[in-house]
Amino acid sequence: MRYVLILLAALLSNVALSEERADVVLDVRNMTCGVCPITVRKALSKVAGVSKVTVNYEKSTAVVSYDPARTTPVELTKATTNAGFPSTVRE
């Protein structure tokens, strides 16, 4: 049984390592106070495939690391828009 658990752990770690990651910068509108970035971060964190979100209030941006097999930049902008903070992908 111990060997089965070790094998299972090894397989799962390989799956986690094989996931692709992409980063996107979103320009976020309507952030007017220090609490707004928290709402934006929470909205983006709820999107399947998102692994990291960093929101910068001063620059009105959000940097999102995500798995492109599970979500898209369009879905990320929808999440912020639905939370009251329309965003666009920075080119």
Biopython code that builds the backbone (N, CA, C, O; Angstrom):
import numpy as np
from Bio.PDB.StructureBuilder import StructureBuilder

atoms = [
    (1, "MET", "N", (0.827, -1.196, 0.000)),
    (1, "MET", "CA", (0.000, 0.000, 0.000)),
    (1, "MET", "C", (0.867, 1.255, 0.000)),
    (1, "MET", "O", (0.550, 2.241, -0.665)),
    (2, "ARG", "N", (1.949, 1.207, 0.743)),
    (2, "ARG", "CA", (2.852, 2.361, 0.824)),
    (2, "ARG", "C", (3.399, 2.725, -0.556)),
    (2, "ARG", "O", (3.502, 3.901, -0.904)),
    (3, "TYR", "N", (3.750, 1.694, -1.338)),
    (3, "TYR", "CA", (4.304, 1.947, -2.656)),
    (3, "TYR", "C", (3.265, 2.545, -3.606)),
    (3, "TYR", "O", (3.597, 3.353, -4.473)),
    (4, "VAL", "N", (2.040, 2.152, -3.439)),
    (4, "VAL", "CA", (0.951, 2.715, -4.247)),
    (4, "VAL", "C", (0.802, 4.197, -3.951)),
    (4, "VAL", "O", (0.628, 5.000, -4.867)),
    (5, "LEU", "N", (0.871, 4.566, -2.681)),
    (5, "LEU", "CA", (0.767, 5.980, -2.313)),
    (5, "LEU", "C", (1.933, 6.790, -2.852)),
    (5, "LEU", "O", (1.749, 7.918, -3.309)),
    (6, "ILE", "N", (3.130, 6.225, -2.801)),
    (6, "ILE", "CA", (4.312, 6.913, -3.336)),
    (6, "ILE", "C", (4.162, 7.099, -4.841)),
    (6, "ILE", "O", (4.440, 8.177, -5.367)),
    (7, "LEU", "N", (3.727, 6.064, -5.526)),
    (7, "LEU", "CA", (3.523, 6.150, -6.973)),
    (7, "LEU", "C", (2.461, 7.181, -7.314)),
    (7, "LEU", "O", (2.635, 7.974, -8.240)),
    (8, "LEU", "N", (1.367, 7.173, -6.574)),
    (8, "LEU", "CA", (0.298, 8.138, -6.801)),
    (8, "LEU", "C", (0.793, 9.569, -6.583)),
    (8, "LEU", "O", (0.466, 10.458, -7.369)),
    (9, "ALA", "N", (1.563, 9.800, -5.544)),
    (9, "ALA", "CA", (2.123, 11.132, -5.271)),
    (9, "ALA", "C", (3.049, 11.570, -6.397)),
    (9, "ALA", "O", (3.027, 12.731, -6.805)),
    (10, "ALA", "N", (3.858, 10.648, -6.899)),
    (10, "ALA", "CA", (4.765, 10.974, -8.002)),
    (10, "ALA", "C", (3.996, 11.338, -9.257)),
    (10, "ALA", "O", (4.343, 12.298, -9.945)),
    (11, "LEU", "N", (2.959, 10.581, -9.557)),
    (11, "LEU", "CA", (2.145, 10.867, -10.740)),
    (11, "LEU", "C", (1.451, 12.212, -10.623)),
    (11, "LEU", "O", (1.417, 12.980, -11.585)),
    (12, "LEU", "N", (0.900, 12.502, -9.458)),
    (12, "LEU", "CA", (0.223, 13.780, -9.259)),
    (12, "LEU", "C", (1.184, 14.951, -9.351)),
    (12, "LEU", "O", (0.824, 16.003, -9.880)),
    (13, "SER", "N", (2.389, 14.791, -8.849)),
    (13, "SER", "CA", (3.356, 15.888, -8.938)),
    (13, "SER", "C", (3.761, 16.134, -10.384)),
    (13, "SER", "O", (4.000, 17.278, -10.769)),
    (14, "ASN", "N", (3.844, 15.081, -11.192)),
    (14, "ASN", "CA", (4.159, 15.254, -12.608)),
    (14, "ASN", "C", (3.027, 15.950, -13.342)),
    (14, "ASN", "O", (3.281, 16.761, -14.232)),
    (15, "VAL", "N", (1.796, 15.653, -12.993)),
    (15, "VAL", "CA", (0.652, 16.313, -13.614)),
    (15, "VAL", "C", (0.695, 17.796, -13.289)),
    (15, "VAL", "O", (0.495, 18.632, -14.170)),
    (16, "ALA", "N", (0.953, 18.126, -12.040)),
    (16, "ALA", "CA", (0.996, 19.527, -11.637)),
    (16, "ALA", "C", (2.110, 20.274, -12.354)),
    (16, "ALA", "O", (1.948, 21.439, -12.716)),
    (17, "LEU", "N", (3.237, 19.609, -12.561)),
    (17, "LEU", "CA", (4.356, 20.263, -13.222)),
    (17, "LEU", "C", (4.128, 20.424, -14.719)),
    (17, "LEU", "O", (4.703, 21.321, -15.335)),
    (18, "SER", "N", (3.303, 19.574, -15.312)),
    (18, "SER", "CA", (3.110, 19.632, -16.753)),
    (18, "SER", "C", (2.085, 20.677, -17.178)),
    (18, "SER", "O", (1.961, 20.964, -18.369)),
    (19, "GLU", "N", (1.350, 21.253, -16.229)),
    (19, "GLU", "CA", (0.362, 22.265, -16.586)),
    (19, "GLU", "C", (1.067, 23.498, -17.154)),
    (19, "GLU", "O", (2.067, 23.970, -16.614)),
    (20, "GLU", "N", (0.524, 23.995, -18.240)),
    (20, "GLU", "CA", (1.051, 25.232, -18.809)),
    (20, "GLU", "C", (0.558, 26.408, -17.985)),
    (20, "GLU", "O", (-0.530, 26.363, -17.411)),
    (21, "ARG", "N", (1.336, 27.422, -17.933)),
    (21, "ARG", "CA", (0.943, 28.657, -17.261)),
    (21, "ARG", "C", (1.172, 29.808, -18.219)),
    (21, "ARG", "O", (2.129, 29.822, -18.993)),
    (22, "ALA", "N", (0.275, 30.766, -18.146)),
    (22, "ALA", "CA", (0.400, 31.982, -18.937)),
    (22, "ALA", "C", (0.154, 33.157, -17.998)),
    (22, "ALA", "O", (-0.513, 33.017, -16.972)),
    (23, "ASP", "N", (0.685, 34.290, -18.350)),
    (23, "ASP", "CA", (0.472, 35.513, -17.592)),
    (23, "ASP", "C", (-0.176, 36.542, -18.500)),
    (23, "ASP", "O", (0.118, 36.618, -19.693)),
    (24, "VAL", "N", (-1.067, 37.336, -17.908)),
    (24, "VAL", "CA", (-1.701, 38.411, -18.656)),
    (24, "VAL", "C", (-1.804, 39.620, -17.731)),
    (24, "VAL", "O", (-2.008, 39.480, -16.525)),
    (25, "VAL", "N", (-1.661, 40.800, -18.310)),
    (25, "VAL", "CA", (-1.849, 42.041, -17.562)),
    (25, "VAL", "C", (-3.174, 42.641, -17.999)),
    (25, "VAL", "O", (-3.422, 42.847, -19.187)),
    (26, "LEU", "N", (-4.020, 42.918, -17.016)),
    (26, "LEU", "CA", (-5.309, 43.543, -17.288)),
    (26, "LEU", "C", (-5.279, 44.983, -16.817)),
    (26, "LEU", "O", (-4.810, 45.270, -15.716)),
    (27, "ASP", "N", (-5.775, 45.887, -17.642)),
    (27, "ASP", "CA", (-6.003, 47.271, -17.223)),
    (27, "ASP", "C", (-7.407, 47.303, -16.637)),
    (27, "ASP", "O", (-8.381, 46.987, -17.321)),
    (28, "VAL", "N", (-7.507, 47.686, -15.369)),
    (28, "VAL", "CA", (-8.769, 47.604, -14.634)),
    (28, "VAL", "C", (-9.298, 49.008, -14.359)),
    (28, "VAL", "O", (-8.573, 49.863, -13.850)),
    (29, "ARG", "N", (-10.562, 49.241, -14.697)),
    (29, "ARG", "CA", (-11.201, 50.536, -14.455)),
    (29, "ARG", "C", (-12.037, 50.497, -13.189)),
    (29, "ARG", "O", (-12.348, 49.427, -12.664)),
    (30, "ASN", "N", (-12.393, 51.673, -12.709)),
    (30, "ASN", "CA", (-13.316, 51.879, -11.584)),
    (30, "ASN", "C", (-12.735, 51.581, -10.215)),
    (30, "ASN", "O", (-13.483, 51.547, -9.238)),
    (31, "MET", "N", (-11.430, 51.364, -10.102)),
    (31, "MET", "CA", (-10.858, 51.173, -8.773)),
    (31, "MET", "C", (-10.658, 52.562, -8.158)),
    (31, "MET", "O", (-9.804, 53.331, -8.599)),
    (32, "THR", "N", (-11.454, 52.866, -7.142)),
    (32, "THR", "CA", (-11.440, 54.212, -6.564)),
    (32, "THR", "C", (-11.000, 54.252, -5.105)),
    (32, "THR", "O", (-10.851, 55.332, -4.533)),
    (33, "CYS", "N", (-10.792, 53.080, -4.496)),
    (33, "CYS", "CA", (-10.381, 53.071, -3.090)),
    (33, "CYS", "C", (-9.492, 51.863, -2.819)),
    (33, "CYS", "O", (-9.306, 51.005, -3.681)),
    (34, "GLY", "N", (-8.958, 51.813, -1.635)),
    (34, "GLY", "CA", (-8.044, 50.736, -1.273)),
    (34, "GLY", "C", (-8.682, 49.367, -1.158)),
    (34, "GLY", "O", (-7.975, 48.360, -1.164)),
    (35, "VAL", "N", (-10.007, 49.303, -1.053)),
    (35, "VAL", "CA", (-10.703, 48.024, -0.949)),
    (35, "VAL", "C", (-10.956, 47.414, -2.330)),
    (35, "VAL", "O", (-11.096, 46.197, -2.454)),
    (36, "CYS", "N", (-11.014, 48.238, -3.346)),
    (36, "CYS", "CA", (-11.317, 47.760, -4.709)),
    (36, "CYS", "C", (-10.375, 46.643, -5.176)),
    (36, "CYS", "O", (-10.851, 45.659, -5.742)),
    (37, "PRO", "N", (-9.060, 46.758, -4.961)),
    (37, "PRO", "CA", (-8.174, 45.678, -5.405)),
    (37, "PRO", "C", (-8.491, 44.333, -4.762)),
    (37, "PRO", "O", (-8.277, 43.288, -5.376)),
    (38, "ILE", "N", (-8.993, 44.350, -3.543)),
    (38, "ILE", "CA", (-9.355, 43.102, -2.878)),
    (38, "ILE", "C", (-10.498, 42.433, -3.622)),
    (38, "ILE", "O", (-10.483, 41.221, -3.833)),
    (39, "THR", "N", (-11.494, 43.225, -4.022)),
    (39, "THR", "CA", (-12.637, 42.689, -4.763)),
    (39, "THR", "C", (-12.193, 42.143, -6.116)),
    (39, "THR", "O", (-12.639, 41.074, -6.533)),
    (40, "VAL", "N", (-11.318, 42.872, -6.802)),
    (40, "VAL", "CA", (-10.809, 42.424, -8.107)),
    (40, "VAL", "C", (-10.040, 41.116, -7.940)),
    (40, "VAL", "O", (-10.234, 40.179, -8.714)),
    (41, "ARG", "N", (-9.175, 41.050, -6.940)),
    (41, "ARG", "CA", (-8.376, 39.841, -6.699)),
    (41, "ARG", "C", (-9.275, 38.643, -6.413)),
    (41, "ARG", "O", (-9.057, 37.556, -6.948)),
    (42, "LYS", "N", (-10.273, 38.841, -5.579)),
    (42, "LYS", "CA", (-11.190, 37.741, -5.250)),
    (42, "LYS", "C", (-11.958, 37.266, -6.477)),
    (42, "LYS", "O", (-12.130, 36.064, -6.675)),
    (43, "ALA", "N", (-12.419, 38.199, -7.298)),
    (43, "ALA", "CA", (-13.172, 37.832, -8.504)),
    (43, "ALA", "C", (-12.299, 37.004, -9.450)),
    (43, "ALA", "O", (-12.753, 36.002, -10.002)),
    (44, "LEU", "N", (-11.059, 37.423, -9.633)),
    (44, "LEU", "CA", (-10.159, 36.701, -10.528)),
    (44, "LEU", "C", (-9.742, 35.357, -9.944)),
    (44, "LEU", "O", (-9.595, 34.380, -10.677)),
    (45, "SER", "N", (-9.554, 35.304, -8.641)),
    (45, "SER", "CA", (-9.133, 34.061, -7.991)),
    (45, "SER", "C", (-10.183, 32.964, -8.090)),
    (45, "SER", "O", (-9.854, 31.780, -8.009)),
    (46, "LYS", "N", (-11.437, 33.345, -8.263)),
    (46, "LYS", "CA", (-12.521, 32.366, -8.372)),
    (46, "LYS", "C", (-12.602, 31.711, -9.757)),
    (46, "LYS", "O", (-13.303, 30.714, -9.928)),
    (47, "VAL", "N", (-11.894, 32.263, -10.737)),
    (47, "VAL", "CA", (-11.924, 31.705, -12.091)),
    (47, "VAL", "C", (-11.095, 30.419, -12.107)),
    (47, "VAL", "O", (-9.953, 30.404, -11.649)),
    (48, "ALA", "N", (-11.673, 29.353, -12.631)),
    (48, "ALA", "CA", (-10.965, 28.070, -12.713)),
    (48, "ALA", "C", (-9.676, 28.226, -13.514)),
    (48, "ALA", "O", (-9.670, 28.810, -14.597)),
    (49, "GLY", "N", (-8.592, 27.699, -12.968)),
    (49, "GLY", "CA", (-7.305, 27.746, -13.666)),
    (49, "GLY", "C", (-6.410, 28.892, -13.254)),
    (49, "GLY", "O", (-5.241, 28.924, -13.638)),
    (50, "VAL", "N", (-6.926, 29.838, -12.482)),
    (50, "VAL", "CA", (-6.099, 30.970, -12.027)),
    (50, "VAL", "C", (-5.261, 30.511, -10.838)),
    (50, "VAL", "O", (-5.784, 29.950, -9.875)),
    (51, "SER", "N", (-3.956, 30.755, -10.917)),
    (51, "SER", "CA", (-3.070, 30.329, -9.836)),
    (51, "SER", "C", (-2.521, 31.496, -9.022)),
    (51, "SER", "O", (-2.144, 31.316, -7.864)),
    (52, "LYS", "N", (-2.472, 32.685, -9.610)),
    (52, "LYS", "CA", (-1.920, 33.835, -8.886)),
    (52, "LYS", "C", (-2.506, 35.118, -9.452)),
    (52, "LYS", "O", (-2.668, 35.265, -10.663)),
    (53, "VAL", "N", (-2.824, 36.051, -8.546)),
    (53, "VAL", "CA", (-3.345, 37.361, -8.949)),
    (53, "VAL", "C", (-2.633, 38.422, -8.123)),
    (53, "VAL", "O", (-2.549, 38.319, -6.899)),
    (54, "THR", "N", (-2.125, 39.436, -8.800)),
    (54, "THR", "CA", (-1.532, 40.585, -8.134)),
    (54, "THR", "C", (-2.197, 41.837, -8.692)),
    (54, "THR", "O", (-2.123, 42.106, -9.891)),
    (55, "VAL", "N", (-2.846, 42.600, -7.818)),
    (55, "VAL", "CA", (-3.541, 43.811, -8.247)),
    (55, "VAL", "C", (-2.778, 45.017, -7.737)),
    (55, "VAL", "O", (-2.407, 45.083, -6.565)),
    (56, "ASN", "N", (-2.544, 45.981, -8.639)),
    (56, "ASN", "CA", (-1.851, 47.215, -8.278)),
    (56, "ASN", "C", (-2.830, 48.377, -8.399)),
    (56, "ASN", "O", (-3.214, 48.770, -9.501)),
    (57, "TYR", "N", (-3.226, 48.916, -7.260)),
    (57, "TYR", "CA", (-4.205, 50.011, -7.225)),
    (57, "TYR", "C", (-3.675, 51.257, -7.936)),
    (57, "TYR", "O", (-4.395, 51.874, -8.721)),
    (58, "GLU", "N", (-2.431, 51.626, -7.669)),
    (58, "GLU", "CA", (-1.863, 52.855, -8.247)),
    (58, "GLU", "C", (-1.790, 52.802, -9.768)),
    (58, "GLU", "O", (-2.016, 53.811, -10.435)),
    (59, "LYS", "N", (-1.475, 51.633, -10.318)),
    (59, "LYS", "CA", (-1.362, 51.482, -11.768)),
    (59, "LYS", "C", (-2.666, 51.012, -12.422)),
    (59, "LYS", "O", (-2.762, 50.956, -13.648)),
    (60, "SER", "N", (-3.671, 50.675, -11.601)),
    (60, "SER", "CA", (-4.955, 50.144, -12.089)),
    (60, "SER", "C", (-4.754, 48.921, -12.977)),
    (60, "SER", "O", (-5.317, 48.822, -14.067)),
    (61, "THR", "N", (-3.931, 47.987, -12.478)),
    (61, "THR", "CA", (-3.657, 46.770, -13.233)),
    (61, "THR", "C", (-3.837, 45.536, -12.363)),
    (61, "THR", "O", (-3.823, 45.597, -11.134)),
    (62, "ALA", "N", (-4.004, 44.427, -13.045)),
    (62, "ALA", "CA", (-4.000, 43.119, -12.394)),
    (62, "ALA", "C", (-3.140, 42.202, -13.256)),
    (62, "ALA", "O", (-3.335, 42.108, -14.468)),
    (63, "VAL", "N", (-2.197, 41.536, -12.623)),
    (63, "VAL", "CA", (-1.378, 40.544, -13.315)),
    (63, "VAL", "C", (-1.897, 39.185, -12.880)),
    (63, "VAL", "O", (-1.956, 38.881, -11.689)),
    (64, "VAL", "N", (-2.275, 38.368, -13.860)),
    (64, "VAL", "CA", (-2.909, 37.085, -13.572)),
    (64, "VAL", "C", (-2.099, 35.961, -14.205)),
    (64, "VAL", "O", (-1.801, 35.992, -15.399)),
    (65, "SER", "N", (-1.744, 34.962, -13.386)),
    (65, "SER", "CA", (-1.137, 33.726, -13.882)),
    (65, "SER", "C", (-2.247, 32.684, -13.934)),
    (65, "SER", "O", (-2.992, 32.508, -12.970)),
    (66, "TYR", "N", (-2.350, 31.999, -15.060)),
    (66, "TYR", "CA", (-3.454, 31.067, -15.250)),
    (66, "TYR", "C", (-3.055, 29.922, -16.167)),
    (66, "TYR", "O", (-2.045, 29.982, -16.868)),
    (67, "ASP", "N", (-3.866, 28.886, -16.143)),
    (67, "ASP", "CA", (-3.689, 27.725, -17.001)),
    (67, "ASP", "C", (-4.534, 27.944, -18.262)),
    (67, "ASP", "O", (-5.763, 27.938, -18.183)),
    (68, "PRO", "N", (-3.895, 28.136, -19.421)),
    (68, "PRO", "CA", (-4.661, 28.417, -20.639)),
    (68, "PRO", "C", (-5.542, 27.258, -21.107)),
    (68, "PRO", "O", (-6.397, 27.444, -21.973)),
    (69, "ALA", "N", (-5.345, 26.078, -20.551)),
    (69, "ALA", "CA", (-6.223, 24.943, -20.889)),
    (69, "ALA", "C", (-7.542, 25.035, -20.120)),
    (69, "ALA", "O", (-8.518, 24.370, -20.468)),
    (70, "ARG", "N", (-7.563, 25.859, -19.077)),
    (70, "ARG", "CA", (-8.759, 25.939, -18.231)),
    (70, "ARG", "C", (-9.508, 27.263, -18.329)),
    (70, "ARG", "O", (-10.694, 27.317, -18.005)),
    (71, "THR", "N", (-8.848, 28.326, -18.767)),
    (71, "THR", "CA", (-9.523, 29.624, -18.885)),
    (71, "THR", "C", (-8.834, 30.472, -19.944)),
    (71, "THR", "O", (-7.799, 30.092, -20.492)),
    (72, "THR", "N", (-9.427, 31.625, -20.220)),
    (72, "THR", "CA", (-8.898, 32.525, -21.245)),
    (72, "THR", "C", (-8.898, 33.954, -20.706)),
    (72, "THR", "O", (-9.569, 34.244, -19.716)),
    (73, "PRO", "N", (-8.152, 34.842, -21.351)),
    (73, "PRO", "CA", (-8.212, 36.246, -20.957)),
    (73, "PRO", "C", (-9.631, 36.817, -21.040)),
    (73, "PRO", "O", (-9.985, 37.690, -20.247)),
    (74, "VAL", "N", (-10.433, 36.351, -21.968)),
    (74, "VAL", "CA", (-11.821, 36.822, -22.074)),
    (74, "VAL", "C", (-12.587, 36.482, -20.796)),
    (74, "VAL", "O", (-13.343, 37.311, -20.291)),
    (75, "GLU", "N", (-12.401, 35.284, -20.276)),
    (75, "GLU", "CA", (-13.068, 34.889, -19.041)),
    (75, "GLU", "C", (-12.580, 35.725, -17.859)),
    (75, "GLU", "O", (-13.354, 36.038, -16.954)),
    (76, "LEU", "N", (-11.305, 36.082, -17.870)),
    (76, "LEU", "CA", (-10.760, 36.912, -16.798)),
    (76, "LEU", "C", (-11.368, 38.309, -16.829)),
    (76, "LEU", "O", (-11.722, 38.855, -15.784)),
    (77, "THR", "N", (-11.492, 38.889, -18.016)),
    (77, "THR", "CA", (-12.100, 40.218, -18.106)),
    (77, "THR", "C", (-13.583, 40.169, -17.753)),
    (77, "THR", "O", (-14.118, 41.126, -17.193)),
    (78, "LYS", "N", (-14.246, 39.068, -18.072)),
    (78, "LYS", "CA", (-15.652, 38.913, -17.669)),
    (78, "LYS", "C", (-15.771, 38.894, -16.150)),
    (78, "LYS", "O", (-16.696, 39.482, -15.590)),
    (79, "ALA", "N", (-14.836, 38.222, -15.485)),
    (79, "ALA", "CA", (-14.884, 38.123, -14.020)),
    (79, "ALA", "C", (-14.753, 39.496, -13.369)),
    (79, "ALA", "O", (-15.484, 39.802, -12.427)),
    (80, "THR", "N", (-13.838, 40.322, -13.853)),
    (80, "THR", "CA", (-13.686, 41.654, -13.260)),
    (80, "THR", "C", (-14.883, 42.529, -13.593)),
    (80, "THR", "O", (-15.354, 43.291, -12.748)),
    (81, "THR", "N", (-15.373, 42.423, -14.814)),
    (81, "THR", "CA", (-16.534, 43.217, -15.218)),
    (81, "THR", "C", (-17.751, 42.858, -14.378)),
    (81, "THR", "O", (-18.487, 43.742, -13.938)),
    (82, "ASN", "N", (-17.965, 41.575, -14.157)),
    (82, "ASN", "CA", (-19.096, 41.131, -13.336)),
    (82, "ASN", "C", (-18.976, 41.618, -11.887)),
    (82, "ASN", "O", (-19.984, 41.759, -11.194)),
    (83, "ALA", "N", (-17.763, 41.870, -11.438)),
    (83, "ALA", "CA", (-17.539, 42.375, -10.084)),
    (83, "ALA", "C", (-17.618, 43.904, -10.025)),
    (83, "ALA", "O", (-17.450, 44.496, -8.959)),
    (84, "GLY", "N", (-17.877, 44.548, -11.186)),
    (84, "GLY", "CA", (-18.008, 46.006, -11.215)),
    (84, "GLY", "C", (-16.758, 46.745, -11.639)),
    (84, "GLY", "O", (-16.674, 47.967, -11.518)),
    (85, "PHE", "N", (-15.770, 45.983, -12.147)),
    (85, "PHE", "CA", (-14.504, 46.593, -12.530)),
    (85, "PHE", "C", (-14.131, 46.129, -13.952)),
    (85, "PHE", "O", (-13.365, 45.179, -14.120)),
    (86, "PRO", "N", (-14.680, 46.809, -14.966)),
    (86, "PRO", "CA", (-14.362, 46.409, -16.351)),
    (86, "PRO", "C", (-12.851, 46.431, -16.588)),
    (86, "PRO", "O", (-12.136, 47.301, -16.090)),
    (87, "SER", "N", (-12.399, 45.461, -17.352)),
    (87, "SER", "CA", (-10.969, 45.408, -17.648)),
    (87, "SER", "C", (-10.753, 45.038, -19.102)),
    (87, "SER", "O", (-11.638, 44.513, -19.777)),
    (88, "THR", "N", (-9.550, 45.330, -19.557)),
    (88, "THR", "CA", (-9.119, 44.969, -20.897)),
    (88, "THR", "C", (-7.722, 44.394, -20.798)),
    (88, "THR", "O", (-6.970, 44.704, -19.873)),
    (89, "VAL", "N", (-7.385, 43.556, -21.757)),
    (89, "VAL", "CA", (-6.045, 42.953, -21.802)),
    (89, "VAL", "C", (-5.076, 43.989, -22.327)),
    (89, "VAL", "O", (-5.298, 44.589, -23.379)),
    (90, "ARG", "N", (-4.009, 44.193, -21.592)),
    (90, "ARG", "CA", (-2.962, 45.125, -22.032)),
    (90, "ARG", "C", (-2.195, 44.467, -23.172)),
    (90, "ARG", "O", (-1.774, 43.315, -23.066)),
    (91, "GLU", "N", (-2.022, 45.191, -24.237)),
    (91, "GLU", "CA", (-1.293, 44.689, -25.417)),
    (91, "GLU", "C", (0.193, 44.876, -25.264)),
    (91, "GLU", "O", (0.956, 44.512, -26.158)),
]
sb = StructureBuilder()
sb.init_structure("model")
sb.init_model(0)
sb.init_chain("A")
sb.init_seg("    ")
for serial, (resi, resn, name, xyz) in enumerate(atoms, 1):
    if name == "N":
        sb.init_residue(resn, " ", resi, " ")
    sb.init_atom(name, np.array(xyz, "f"), 0.0, 1.0, " ", f" {name:<3s}", serial, name[0])
structure = sb.get_structure()
